[in-house]
Amino acid sequence: MTDETGNLILEYMRKFERTLADMRADMHDMRDDIRDLGKRTTNVEEQLSILNRRMDRFDDRLSRIEKRLDLVEG
């Protein structure tokens, strides 16, 4: 193998290593983004659950008010 061929192979290997390092960094960033999305999704689900409980309480209260005012049968 001549020096030119060896240098060419070495150059391609270095370029490949740089590309691989860039891909690893991108994957690391993507994993962080996915974790953040998971946390945000959990937060939204918790807030939705809180809102649903509040709506249930409003519904119960409204039903009691309707019964007291004889607006509904029962």
C-alpha positions in Angstrom: 0.0 0.0 0.0 1.5 3.3 -1.0 1.6 6.4 1.2 -1.0 8.1 -0.9 -3.4 5.2 -0.5 -2.7 5.0 3.3 -3.2 8.8 3.6 -6.5 8.6 1.7 -7.8 5.8 3.9 -6.7 7.7 7.0 -8.5 10.8 5.7 -11.7 8.9 5.1 -11.5 7.3 8.5 -11.1 10.7 10.2 -14.0 12.0 8.3 -16.0 9.0 9.3 -15.1 9.5 13.0 -16.1 13.1 12.9 -19.4 12.2 11.3 -20.0 9.5 13.9 -19.2 11.9 16.7 -21.7 14.4 15.3 -24.3 11.7 15.1 -23.7 10.7 18.7 -24.0 14.3 19.8 -27.3 14.6 17.8 -28.6 11.4 19.4 -27.7 12.7 22.9 -29.6 15.9 22.2 -32.6 13.9 20.8 -32.6 11.8 24.0 -32.6 14.9 26.1 -35.5 16.3 24.1 -37.5 13.1 24.4 -37.0 13.1 28.2 -38.2 16.7 28.3 -41.2 15.8 26.2 -42.0 13.0 28.6 -41.8 15.3 31.6 -44.0 17.8 29.9 -46.5 15.2 28.9 -46.6 14.0 32.5 -47.2 17.5 33.7 -50.0 18.0 31.2 -51.6 14.7 32.3 -51.4 15.8 36.0 -53.0 19.2 35.2 -55.7 17.5 33.2 -56.5 15.1 36.1 -56.7 18.1 38.4 -59.1 19.9 36.0 -61.2 16.7 35.7 -61.6 16.4 39.4 -62.6 20.1 39.7 -65.2 19.6 36.9 -66.6 16.6 38.7 -67.0 18.6 41.9 -68.7 21.4 39.9 -71.0 18.8 38.4 -71.9 17.4 41.8 -72.5 20.9 43.2 -74.7 21.9 40.3 -76.7 18.7 40.6 -77.3 19.5 44.3 -78.3 23.1 43.5 -80.7 21.9 40.8 -82.4 19.4 43.2 -82.7 22.0 45.9 -84.4 24.4 43.5 -86.6 21.6 42.2 -85.3 22.2 38.7 -84.9 18.4 38.1 -86.8 15.4 39.1 -85.4 13.2 41.7 
